[in-house]
Amino acid sequence: MLDSRAAVERLDDAHVEAEVVDYLRHPLDAAALGGLLDKLEDPPTDLVRRDAHFAELGLTEADVETREQVVAVLAEHPRLLQRPVLVKGGRAIIGRPKDRVAAFLAE
C-alpha cells in the first residue's frame, strides 16, 4: 500500500512538482473540500477513510453517501481524509492502489 511519503517519493522520481498539504495542521474547509471534490475522479465517498476512527465516531456508510455529507464529515474530522490525494492540473485521484500514481503522473 502506498502511503503519503511514498507518493511524494514517486512525484520526486517523476520530476513532478507537488505541494504537500498538512491537512491535520491546516484542515481543508468546506470550500476547499468542495474544490477538491470538483477535481476528484473518484466517487466523493471514496475520499473518506473507513478506519477505526471512523467507527469510533459512530459513522456509517449512510453518513457519507452524498457529496454534501462527505464535505461535512471531512470538515469536522480531517483525520478521515483518505491519503494520499494527488492533484495535477484540474484532476485529482486518491493514490490507492499504488499503481494508480504512476499512471496518473504519466498522463
All heavy atoms as an XYZ file, in Angstrom:
827
protein
N       0.844     -1.174      0.000
C       0.000      0.000      0.000
C       0.890      1.237      0.000
O       1.875      1.317      0.708
C      -0.898     -0.022      1.236
C      -1.976      1.020      1.195
S      -3.169      0.808      2.540
C      -4.006     -0.649      1.987
N       0.544      2.198     -0.801
C       1.320      3.416     -0.934
C       0.885      4.414      0.123
O      -0.283      4.730      0.243
C       1.078      3.997     -2.325
C       1.869      5.227     -2.713
C       3.328      4.845     -2.896
C       1.328      5.782     -4.008
N       1.829      4.896      0.913
C       1.474      5.919      1.874
C       1.842      7.283      1.306
O       2.350      7.395      0.196
C       2.126      5.670      3.234
C       3.645      5.769      3.205
O       4.212      6.249      2.208
O       4.267      5.364      4.187
N       1.597      8.318      2.060
C       1.835      9.675      1.563
C       3.311      9.906      1.261
O       3.642     10.551      0.271
C       1.333     10.692      2.579
O      -0.062     10.557      2.708
N       4.202      9.405      2.098
C       5.636      9.581      1.849
C       6.040      8.902      0.549
O       6.825      9.447     -0.225
C       6.454      9.028      3.012
C       6.708     10.067      4.057
C       7.559      9.514      5.178
N       6.700      9.550      6.340
C       6.413      8.563      7.142
N       6.943      7.402      6.966
N       5.596      8.716      8.142
N       5.512      7.723      0.318
C       5.846      7.005     -0.911
C       5.321      7.754     -2.129
O       5.977      7.793     -3.172
C       5.283      5.589     -0.872
N       4.168      8.372     -2.004
C       3.615      9.153     -3.117
C       4.521     10.335     -3.428
O       4.786     10.644     -4.598
C       2.208      9.632     -2.790
N       5.014     11.013     -2.392
C       5.917     12.143     -2.600
C       7.202     11.668     -3.269
O       7.718     12.331     -4.178
C       6.206     12.870     -1.264
C       7.328     13.884     -1.424
C       4.947     13.538     -0.745
N       7.709     10.519     -2.863
C       8.911      9.969     -3.494
C       8.664      9.697     -4.973
O       9.526      9.971     -5.813
C       9.345      8.692     -2.786
C       9.941      8.935     -1.423
C      10.225      7.646     -0.659
O      10.182      6.550     -1.267
O      10.487      7.742      0.552
N       7.505      9.164     -5.288
C       7.181      8.911     -6.706
C       7.112     10.212     -7.484
O       7.525     10.273     -8.634
C       5.856      8.160     -6.832
C       5.960      6.753     -6.352
C       5.382      5.817     -7.347
N       5.596      4.473     -6.854
C       4.896      3.450     -7.212
N       3.918      3.593     -8.069
N       5.157      2.260     -6.751
N       6.547     11.248     -6.871
C       6.495     12.551     -7.527
C       7.910     13.056     -7.794
O       8.209     13.547     -8.882
C       5.738     13.556     -6.658
C       4.237     13.336     -6.522
C       3.671     14.248     -5.441
C       3.531     13.567     -7.839
N       8.776     12.927     -6.804
C      10.162     13.363     -6.962
C      10.854     12.575     -8.068
O      11.545     13.150     -8.912
C      10.934     13.203     -5.649
C      10.512     14.206     -4.586
O       9.870     15.226     -4.933
O      10.811     13.965     -3.406
N      10.647     11.256     -8.071
C      11.263     10.406     -9.094
C      10.784     10.768    -10.492
O      11.534     10.659    -11.456
C      10.958      8.926     -8.831
C      11.653      8.396     -7.583
O      12.573      9.062     -7.068
O      11.249      7.304     -7.108
N       9.535     11.197    -10.596
C       8.967     11.562    -11.891
C       9.258     13.024    -12.239
O       8.846     13.510    -13.282
C       7.457     11.331    -11.884
N       9.958     13.723    -11.333
C      10.293     15.138    -11.516
C       9.042     15.987    -11.713
O       8.969     16.825    -12.592
C      11.271     15.321    -12.670
C      12.517     14.506    -12.507
N      13.461     14.774    -11.549
C      12.943     13.392    -13.159
C      14.427     13.869    -11.626
N      14.140     13.014    -12.579
N       8.057     15.709    -10.877
C       6.799     16.444    -10.911
C       6.736     17.307     -9.656
O       6.978     16.822     -8.552
C       5.583     15.473    -10.938
C       4.272     16.223    -10.824
C       5.622     14.635    -12.207
N       6.439     18.594     -9.847
C       6.295     19.477     -8.696
C       4.980     19.191     -8.005
O       3.968     18.950     -8.650
C       6.323     20.938     -9.136
C       7.704     21.435     -9.456
C       7.725     22.931     -9.634
O       7.017     23.640     -8.894
O       8.459     23.373    -10.521
N       5.031     19.225     -6.694
C       3.817     18.949     -5.932
C       3.831     19.754     -4.651
O       4.898     20.064     -4.110
C       3.722     17.471     -5.607
N       2.661     20.072     -4.197
C       2.503     20.727     -2.908
C       1.952     19.691     -1.944
O       0.984     19.004     -2.248
C       1.511     21.885     -3.021
C       1.217     22.549     -1.708
C       0.154     23.621     -1.820
O      -0.308     23.902     -2.945
O      -0.225     24.159     -0.783
N       2.588     19.558     -0.808
C       2.123     18.640      0.213
C       1.347     19.465      1.234
O       1.885     20.397      1.825
C       3.295     17.899      0.893
C       2.785     17.006      2.005
C       4.072     17.100     -0.144
N       0.089     19.132      1.406
C      -0.763     19.852      2.335
C      -0.827     19.070      3.644
O      -1.210     17.910      3.653
C      -2.185     20.035      1.754
C      -3.086     20.723      2.756
C      -2.116     20.814      0.449
N      -0.433     19.707      4.722
C      -0.533     19.093      6.037
C      -1.962     19.333      6.533
O      -2.238     20.295      7.230
C       0.490     19.692      6.997
C       0.536     18.980      8.325
O      -0.409     18.222      8.649
O       1.517     19.180      9.057
N      -2.847     18.459      6.136
C      -4.277     18.642      6.384
C      -4.643     18.521      7.857
O      -5.726     18.927      8.251
C      -5.104     17.662      5.541
C      -4.855     16.240      5.928
C      -5.667     15.602      6.859
C      -3.785     15.534      5.415
C      -5.425     14.311      7.254
C      -3.534     14.246      5.799
C      -4.356     13.638      6.716
O      -4.112     12.359      7.107
N      -3.763     17.957      8.671
C      -4.058     17.886     10.109
C      -3.741     19.212     10.798
O      -4.471     19.645     11.678
C      -3.295     16.737     10.769
C      -3.753     15.342     10.341
C      -2.886     14.272     10.975
C      -5.210     15.113     10.681
N      -2.663     19.857     10.382
C      -2.335     21.178     10.946
C      -3.145     22.282     10.303
O      -3.450     23.290     10.930
C      -0.850     21.470     10.760
C       0.009     20.683     11.684
C       1.404     21.244     11.728
N       2.206     20.433     12.613
C       3.470     20.152     12.405
N       4.095     20.629     11.357
N       4.128     19.401     13.253
N      -3.462     22.103      9.034
C      -4.213     23.097      8.265
C      -5.366     22.403      7.549
O      -5.316     22.179      6.337
C      -3.303     23.793      7.249
C      -2.056     24.357      7.855
N      -2.064     25.483      8.624
C      -0.771     23.914      7.827
C      -0.829     25.735      9.041
N      -0.030     24.796      8.577
N      -6.398     22.028      8.306
C      -7.520     21.289      7.700
C      -8.168     22.072      6.560
O      -8.215     23.307      6.575
C      -8.496     21.122      8.859
C      -7.707     21.349     10.095
C      -6.607     22.290      9.726
N      -8.641     21.327      5.597
C      -9.365     21.938      4.482
C     -10.751     22.348      4.969
O     -11.424     21.578      5.653
C      -9.492     20.947      3.329
C      -8.180     20.404      2.751
C      -8.479     19.384      1.663
C      -7.313     21.517      2.217
N     -11.158     23.558      4.610
C     -12.504     23.979      4.962
C     -13.481     23.441      3.917
O     -13.074     22.790      2.945
C     -12.600     25.500      5.119
C     -12.295     26.262      3.830
O     -12.279     25.659      2.733
O     -12.079     27.474      3.924
N     -14.754     23.717      4.113
C     -15.784     23.174      3.219
C     -15.555     23.612      1.777
O     -15.715     22.810      0.852
C     -17.171     23.594      3.710
N     -15.150     24.861      1.567
C     -14.919     25.345      0.203
C     -13.753     24.606     -0.451
O     -13.835     24.204     -1.619
C     -14.665     26.848      0.211
N     -12.671     24.412      0.292
C     -11.508     23.703     -0.253
C     -11.838     22.240     -0.525
O     -11.418     21.677     -1.534
C     -10.327     23.819      0.701
N     -12.596     21.633      0.369
C     -13.013     20.244      0.145
C     -13.897     20.142     -1.093
O     -13.751     19.216     -1.892
C     -13.741     19.701      1.371
C     -12.848     19.411      2.577
C     -13.693     19.258      3.840
C     -12.003     18.168      2.338
N     -14.792     21.090     -1.266
C     -15.639     21.105     -2.459
C     -14.813     21.251     -3.722
O     -15.070     20.580     -4.729
N     -13.797     22.120     -3.679
C     -12.908     22.274     -4.827
C     -12.144     21.013     -5.142
O     -11.965     20.649     -6.306
N     -11.698     20.329     -4.103
C     -11.011     19.055     -4.301
C     -11.952     18.028     -4.922
O     -11.589     17.320     -5.867
C     -10.452     18.540     -2.973
C      -9.710     17.217     -3.010
C      -8.512     17.272     -3.960
C      -9.258     16.828     -1.613
N     -13.174     17.975     -4.433
C     -14.148     17.030     -4.987
C     -14.472     17.351     -6.445
O     -14.746     16.443     -7.230
C     -15.420     17.012     -4.141
C     -15.279     16.305     -2.796
C     -16.544     16.494     -1.969
C     -14.976     14.828     -2.972
N     -14.422     18.632     -6.812
C     -14.649     19.007     -8.213
C     -13.607     18.391     -9.131
O     -13.894     18.088    -10.287
C     -14.625     20.532     -8.376
C     -15.834     21.226     -7.780
O     -16.856     20.552     -7.531
O     -15.742     22.451     -7.557
N     -12.397     18.213     -8.625
C     -11.300     17.664     -9.414
C     -11.189     16.148     -9.308
O     -10.577     15.509    -10.164
C      -9.970     18.267     -8.944
C      -9.864     19.749     -9.157
C      -8.566     20.269     -8.586
C      -8.504     21.791     -8.743
N      -7.266     22.329     -8.176
N     -11.749     15.590     -8.264
C     -11.567     14.173     -7.966
C     -12.243     13.277     -8.994
O     -13.425     13.434     -9.285
C     -12.114     13.865     -6.563
C     -11.748     12.515     -5.979
C     -10.239     12.422     -5.719
C     -12.506     12.289     -4.680
N     -11.483     12.336     -9.522
C     -12.023     11.388    -10.495
C     -12.724     10.220     -9.817
O     -13.434      9.473    -10.470
C     -10.903     10.889    -11.401
C     -10.316     12.008    -12.241
C      -9.220     11.551    -13.175
O      -8.867     10.351    -13.187
O      -8.707     12.408    -13.904
N     -12.505     10.077     -8.522
C     -13.127      9.001     -7.755
C     -14.466      9.487     -7.200
O     -14.691     10.695     -7.087
C     -12.205      8.601     -6.599
C     -10.832      8.185     -7.086
O     -10.742      7.118     -7.708
O      -9.868      8.938     -6.858
N     -15.351      8.578     -6.824
C     -16.599      8.999     -6.189
C     -16.301      9.772     -4.900
O     -15.344      9.437     -4.187
C     -17.317      7.685     -5.871
C     -16.705      6.675     -6.782
C     -15.280      7.118     -6.991
N     -17.076     10.809     -4.590
C     -16.819     11.611     -3.388
C     -16.675     10.783     -2.116
O     -15.795     11.049     -1.290
C     -18.032     12.539     -3.302
C     -18.471     12.688     -4.708
C     -18.205     11.341     -5.346
N     -17.481      9.760     -1.957
C     -17.432      8.954     -0.743
C     -16.098      8.247     -0.552
O     -15.703      7.935      0.567
C     -18.611      7.954     -0.699
O     -18.685      7.390      0.601
C     -18.472      6.881     -1.753
N     -15.348      8.021     -1.646
C     -14.046      7.363     -1.551
C     -13.014      8.224     -0.838
O     -11.979      7.725     -0.409
C     -13.522      6.989     -2.940
C     -14.273      5.835     -3.567
O     -15.179      5.273     -2.912
O     -13.951      5.488     -4.718
N     -13.285      9.522     -0.702
C     -12.349     10.430     -0.038
C     -12.340     10.242      1.477
O     -11.465     10.735      2.166
C     -12.696     11.879     -0.396
C     -11.626     12.931     -0.185
C     -10.352     12.592     -0.936
C     -12.137     14.292     -0.614
N     -13.299      9.478      1.993
C     -13.408      9.255      3.438
C     -12.781      7.912      3.811
O     -13.153      6.875      3.258
C     -14.890      9.280      3.899
C     -14.992      9.037      5.401
C     -15.554     10.588      3.513
N     -11.845      7.959      4.744
C     -11.224      6.732      5.253
C     -12.202      5.997      6.151
O     -12.807      6.601      7.031
C      -9.985      7.055      6.079
C      -8.864      7.626      5.288
C      -7.725      7.961      6.203
N      -7.202      6.724      6.749
C      -5.937      6.461      6.943
N      -5.045      7.365      6.685
N      -5.544      5.311      7.433
N     -12.332      4.724      5.944
C     -13.147      3.874      6.823
C     -12.195      3.099      7.714
O     -11.861      1.966      7.444
C     -13.986      2.896      6.008
C     -15.327      3.385      5.565
C     -15.244      4.516      4.633
N     -16.503      4.677      3.876
C     -16.583      5.354      2.784
N     -15.524      5.942      2.271
N     -17.737      5.484      2.176
N     -11.727      3.740      8.756
C     -10.787      3.108      9.662
C     -11.391      3.028     11.055
O     -12.588      3.282     11.240
C      -9.456      3.870      9.664
C      -9.601      5.324     10.085
O     -10.697      5.741     10.510
O      -8.594      6.061     10.002
N     -10.568      2.702     12.032
C     -11.066      2.587     13.403
C     -11.631      3.910     13.909
O     -12.628      3.919     14.635
C      -9.947      2.098     14.320
N     -11.026      5.016     13.514
C     -11.517      6.330     13.947
C     -12.930      6.584     13.393
O     -13.788      7.122     14.087
C     -10.552      7.434     13.515
C     -10.869      8.779     14.055
N     -10.927      9.055     15.401
C     -11.166      9.935     13.425
C     -11.241     10.327     15.576
N     -11.396     10.876     14.393
N     -13.162      6.198     12.157
C     -14.482      6.308     11.527
C     -15.505      5.583     12.397
O     -16.567      6.123     12.721
C     -14.412      5.702     10.122
C     -15.676      5.762      9.313
C     -15.969      6.872      8.549
C     -16.547      4.680      9.279
C     -17.118      6.922      7.767
C     -17.693      4.714      8.508
C     -17.985      5.837      7.754
N     -15.170      4.365     12.803
C     -16.074      3.566     13.637
C     -16.230      4.174     15.026
O     -17.338      4.224     15.565
C     -15.566      2.135     13.737
N     -15.122      4.659     15.610
C     -15.175      5.281     16.940
C     -16.116      6.481     16.966
O     -16.750      6.759     17.981
C     -13.783      5.742     17.377
C     -12.844      4.628     17.749
C     -11.409      5.116     17.895
O     -11.151      6.345     17.836
O     -10.527      4.253     18.055
N     -16.172      7.189     15.860
C     -17.048      8.353     15.760
C     -18.515      7.955     15.578
O     -19.396      8.811     15.593
C     -16.606      9.259     14.605
C     -15.257      9.958     14.803
C     -14.803     10.599     13.498
C     -15.350     10.990     15.920
N     -18.748      6.665     15.397
C     -20.105      6.183     15.209
C     -20.648      6.450     13.810
O     -21.855      6.403     13.587
N     -19.746      6.699     12.861
C     -20.170      6.968     11.491
C     -20.469      5.671     10.759
O     -19.890      4.629     11.051
C     -19.084      7.749     10.751
C     -18.795      9.147     11.297
C     -17.547      9.725     10.648
C     -19.993     10.066     11.073
N     -21.367      5.776      9.798
C     -21.723      4.635      8.951
C     -21.693      5.086      7.505
O     -21.562      6.277      7.209
C     -23.135      4.108      9.280
O     -24.088      5.117      8.905
C     -23.277      3.771     10.759
N     -21.858      4.139      6.604
C     -21.906      4.462      5.179
C     -22.998      5.493      4.882
O     -22.843      6.343      4.005
C     -22.128      3.198      4.351
C     -20.959      2.246      4.367
C     -19.680      2.856      3.791
O     -19.737      3.557      2.757
O     -18.617      2.624      4.386
N     -24.082      5.429      5.620
C     -25.189      6.367      5.404
C     -24.779      7.808      5.701
O     -25.403      8.746      5.196
C     -26.384      5.979      6.272
N     -23.713      8.000      6.473
C     -23.252      9.340      6.823
C     -22.361      9.972      5.758
O     -22.056     11.167      5.835
C     -22.474      9.307      8.148
C     -23.353      8.920      9.313
O     -24.451      9.487      9.451
O     -22.932      8.023     10.087
N     -21.918      9.184      4.783
C     -21.006      9.697      3.757
C     -21.443      9.290      2.348
O     -20.619      9.057      1.472
C     -19.549      9.261      4.039
C     -19.008      9.949      5.284
C     -19.420      7.754      4.169
N     -22.723      9.244      2.133
C     -23.249      8.840      0.826
C     -23.211      9.963     -0.200
O     -22.998      9.717     -1.376
C     -24.695      8.349      0.962
C     -24.819      7.001      1.615
C     -26.260      6.549      1.730
O     -27.182      7.387      1.637
O     -26.465      5.340      1.915
N     -23.449     11.186      0.232
C     -23.545     12.302     -0.711
C     -22.328     13.204     -0.614
O     -21.590     13.199      0.375
C     -24.798     13.160     -0.431
O     -24.621     13.851      0.811
C     -26.062     12.302     -0.403
N     -22.135     13.996     -1.633
C     -21.056     14.983     -1.667
C     -21.138     15.906     -0.450
O     -20.137     16.187      0.198
C     -21.165     15.761     -2.974
C     -20.203     16.908     -3.107
C     -20.559     17.744     -4.347
N     -19.754     18.920     -4.411
C     -18.642     19.041     -5.124
N     -18.218     18.028     -5.853
N     -17.946     20.156     -5.112
N     -22.336     16.386     -0.155
C     -22.524     17.312      0.960
C     -22.157     16.652      2.285
O     -21.550     17.274      3.160
C     -23.970     17.821      1.000
C     -24.358     18.695     -0.178
C     -24.597     17.919     -1.484
O     -24.861     16.682     -1.437
O     -24.492     18.549     -2.545
N     -22.523     15.394      2.445
C     -22.177     14.668      3.670
C     -20.662     14.480      3.783
O     -20.097     14.638      4.866
C     -22.864     13.302      3.694
C     -24.353     13.354      3.917
C     -24.979     11.974      3.754
O     -24.715     11.263      2.777
N     -25.794     11.589      4.731
N     -20.022     14.152      2.673
C     -18.571     13.960      2.672
C     -17.878     15.254      3.101
O     -16.992     15.252      3.950
C     -18.073     13.480      1.290
C     -16.554     13.574      1.183
C     -18.551     12.061      1.019
N     -18.301     16.378      2.536
C     -17.714     17.677      2.893
C     -17.911     17.948      4.382
O     -16.974     18.344      5.091
C     -18.302     18.809      2.028
C     -17.933     20.177      2.587
C     -17.835     18.669      0.579
N     -19.117     17.726      4.875
C     -19.404     17.997      6.291
C     -18.572     17.121      7.222
O     -17.992     17.605      8.201
C     -20.896     17.803      6.566
N     -18.482     15.836      6.911
C     -17.728     14.912      7.759
C     -16.240     15.255      7.740
O     -15.586     15.312      8.785
C     -17.981     13.444      7.344
C     -16.957     12.509      7.962
C     -19.387     13.022      7.736
N     -15.677     15.510      6.558
C     -14.248     15.790      6.477
C     -13.891     17.163      7.044
O     -12.797     17.335      7.583
C     -13.759     15.657      5.035
C     -13.765     14.238      4.482
C     -13.332     14.229      3.029
C     -12.902     13.314      5.321
N     -14.796     18.119      6.946
C     -14.541     19.429      7.548
C     -14.487     19.308      9.073
O     -13.683     19.967      9.730
C     -15.606     20.431      7.111
N     -15.325     18.448      9.621
C     -15.360     18.260     11.065
C     -14.286     17.294     11.564
O     -13.769     17.437     12.675
C     -16.734     17.756     11.501
C     -16.889     17.680     13.009
C     -18.295     17.341     13.451
O     -19.228     17.386     12.621
O     -18.458     17.019     14.640
N     -13.939     16.314     10.729
C     -12.990     15.267     11.129
C     -11.920     15.100     10.045
O     -11.927     14.103      9.309
C     -13.712     13.940     11.356
C     -14.853     14.024     12.304
N     -14.676     14.147     13.672
C     -16.192     14.034     12.087
C     -15.865     14.222     14.258
N     -16.792     14.150     13.318
N     -10.981     16.045      9.935
C      -9.991     15.983      8.846
C      -9.126     14.727      8.854
O      -8.605     14.330      7.810
C      -9.147     17.243      9.062
C      -9.431     17.699     10.433
C     -10.798     17.201     10.791
N      -9.008     14.089      9.994
C      -8.215     12.861     10.086
C      -8.783     11.752      9.198
O      -8.072     10.812      8.828
C      -8.196     12.415     11.552
C      -7.342     11.248     11.840
C      -7.234     11.049     13.339
N      -7.163      9.649     13.657
C      -7.323      9.149     14.846
N      -7.589      9.927     15.860
N      -7.222      7.858     15.045
N     -10.032     11.873      8.815
C     -10.671     10.852      7.980
C     -10.412     11.047      6.487
O     -10.868     10.246      5.669
C     -12.185     10.820      8.234
C     -12.610     10.337      9.613
C     -14.130     10.404      9.745
C     -12.115      8.927      9.883
N      -9.674     12.085      6.123
C      -9.371     12.325      4.712
C      -8.466     11.213      4.189
O      -7.396     10.948      4.754
C      -8.680     13.675      4.540
C      -8.306     14.066      3.118
C      -9.564     14.321      2.287
C      -7.440     15.309      3.130
N      -8.905     10.561      3.137
C      -8.118      9.496      2.511
C      -6.813     10.080      1.996
O      -6.768     11.227      1.569
C      -8.927      8.898      1.353
C      -8.333      7.684      0.725
C      -8.231      6.513      1.643
O      -7.196      6.300      2.260
N      -9.289      5.740      1.746
N      -5.765      9.295      2.031
C      -4.492      9.765      1.528
C      -3.710      8.613      0.922
O      -3.961      7.472      1.287
C      -3.699     10.460      2.626
C      -3.517      9.631      3.878
C      -3.089     10.544      5.027
N      -2.911      9.812      6.245
C      -3.884      9.548      7.112
N      -5.109      9.941      6.877
N      -3.635      8.876      8.203
N      -2.849      8.940      0.009
C      -2.562     10.268     -0.499
C      -3.571     10.692     -1.560
O      -4.151      9.847     -2.252
C      -1.184     10.115     -1.126
C      -1.158      8.687     -1.597
C      -1.959      7.922     -0.572
N      -3.784     11.973     -1.658
C      -4.585     12.551     -2.735
C      -3.617     13.331     -3.600
O      -2.852     14.154     -3.100
C      -5.700     13.475     -2.202
C      -6.442     14.136     -3.357
C      -6.662     12.695     -1.319
N      -3.628     13.053     -4.880
C      -2.733     13.722     -5.823
C      -3.556     14.625     -6.722
O      -4.587     14.199     -7.261
C      -1.989     12.686     -6.661
C      -1.172     11.687     -5.844
C      -0.918     10.436     -6.641
C       0.121     12.312     -5.410
N      -3.086     15.843     -6.890
C      -3.755     16.811     -7.753
C      -2.768     17.227     -8.827
O      -1.631     17.589     -8.533
C      -4.224     18.045     -6.953
C      -4.897     19.048     -7.876
C      -5.149     17.647     -5.820
N      -3.223     17.158    -10.059
C      -2.383     17.543    -11.197
C      -3.276     18.306    -12.164
O      -4.208     17.736    -12.740
C      -1.804     16.291    -11.857
C      -0.893     16.558    -13.017
C      -0.359     15.239    -13.554
C       0.381     15.429    -14.848
N       0.709     14.150    -15.469
N      -3.007     19.582    -12.296
C      -3.858     20.413    -13.144
C      -5.262     20.441    -12.575
O      -5.454     20.679    -11.392
N      -6.219     20.151    -13.390
C      -7.615     20.160    -12.970
C      -8.138     18.802    -12.571
O      -9.347     18.594    -12.497
N      -7.222     17.855    -12.309
C      -7.630     16.496    -11.959
C      -7.030     16.081    -10.631
O      -5.952     16.534    -10.259
C      -7.147     15.518    -13.038
C      -7.738     15.791    -14.390
C      -7.192     14.879    -15.483
N      -7.199     13.485    -15.071
C      -6.184     12.649    -15.293
N      -5.099     13.049    -15.911
N      -6.269     11.389    -14.907
N      -7.720     15.177     -9.944
C      -7.214     14.624     -8.686
C      -7.621     13.166     -8.588
O      -8.672     12.767     -9.093
C      -7.769     15.403     -7.499
N      -6.754     12.401     -7.942
C      -7.063     10.997     -7.669
C      -6.641     10.670     -6.244
O      -5.807     11.360     -5.658
C      -6.355     10.011     -8.625
C      -4.824     10.075     -8.451
C      -6.786     10.225    -10.064
C      -4.082      8.903     -9.049
N      -7.211      9.615     -5.724
C      -6.733      9.017     -4.489
C      -5.670      8.012     -4.920
O      -5.926      7.170     -5.785
C      -7.883      8.338     -3.716
C      -8.926      9.382     -3.331
C      -7.347      7.599     -2.491
C     -10.246      8.802     -2.864
N      -4.485      8.114     -4.351
C      -3.354      7.306     -4.788
C      -3.352      5.888     -4.261
O      -2.315      5.382     -3.859
N      -4.495      5.259     -4.242
C      -4.620      3.860     -3.843
C      -5.526      3.162     -4.833
O      -6.583      3.717     -5.140
C      -5.201      3.741     -2.434
C      -4.264      4.265     -1.398
C      -4.870      4.175     -0.042
N      -3.990      4.861      0.899
C      -3.912      4.582      2.159
N      -4.657      3.646      2.675
N      -3.109      5.233      2.939
N      -5.190      2.018     -5.297
C      -3.943      1.305     -5.077
C      -2.763      2.048     -5.703
O      -2.946      2.901     -6.583
C      -4.168     -0.050     -5.732
C      -5.220      0.180     -6.747
C      -6.067      1.303     -6.226
N      -1.558      1.691     -5.271
C      -0.371      2.461     -5.620
C      -0.080      2.514     -7.114
O       0.522      3.470     -7.580
C       0.841      1.947     -4.861
C       1.267      0.549     -5.216
C       2.432      0.122     -4.362
C       2.831     -1.307     -4.676
N       3.938     -1.727     -3.829
N      -0.531      1.545     -7.880
C      -0.257      1.582     -9.315
C      -0.985      2.724    -10.015
O      -0.629      3.111    -11.117
C      -0.579      0.237     -9.969
C      -2.025     -0.177     -9.831
O      -2.643      0.136     -8.800
O      -2.532     -0.841    -10.755
N      -1.974      3.317     -9.358
C      -2.673      4.472     -9.937
C      -1.768      5.695    -10.017
O      -1.938      6.534    -10.891
C      -3.893      4.842     -9.087
C      -4.958      3.802     -9.064
C      -6.161      4.309     -8.321
N      -6.880      5.253     -9.194
C      -7.790      6.094     -8.768
N      -8.127      6.130     -7.498
N      -8.404      6.907     -9.600
N      -0.817      5.805     -9.093
C       0.037      7.005     -9.028
C       0.882      7.123    -10.286
O       0.909      8.182    -10.924
C       0.915      6.982     -7.757
C       1.905      8.139     -7.770
C       0.050      7.033     -6.520
N       1.577      6.068    -10.666
C       2.444      6.125    -11.832
C       1.638      6.440    -13.097
O       2.055      7.272    -13.910
C       3.189      4.803    -11.995
N       0.498      5.811    -13.253
C      -0.331      6.058    -14.432
C      -0.824      7.509    -14.450
O      -0.832      8.163    -15.500
C      -1.517      5.095    -14.447
N      -1.225      8.032    -13.299
C      -1.697      9.413    -13.194
C      -0.586     10.394    -13.543
O      -0.794     11.355    -14.277
C      -2.234      9.658    -11.783
C      -2.786     11.031    -11.547
C      -3.967     11.442    -12.132
C      -2.126     11.918    -10.707
C      -4.500     12.709    -11.896
C      -2.632     13.189    -10.457
C      -3.829     13.580    -11.064
N       0.609     10.153    -13.040
C       1.727     11.050    -13.287
C       2.184     11.004    -14.737
O       2.693     11.981    -15.262
C       2.888     10.724    -12.349
C       2.631     10.957    -10.878
C       3.821     10.514    -10.050
C       2.281     12.420    -10.592
N       2.008      9.855    -15.374
C       2.451      9.687    -16.750
C       1.537     10.402    -17.746
O       1.934     10.640    -18.886
C       2.540      8.205    -17.105
N       0.340     10.726    -17.336
C      -0.616     11.353    -18.265
C      -0.279     12.792    -18.517
O       0.231     13.515    -17.729
C      -2.031     11.251    -17.692
C      -2.500      9.837    -17.604
C      -3.859      9.705    -16.928
O      -4.441     10.713    -16.508
O      -4.327      8.571    -16.814
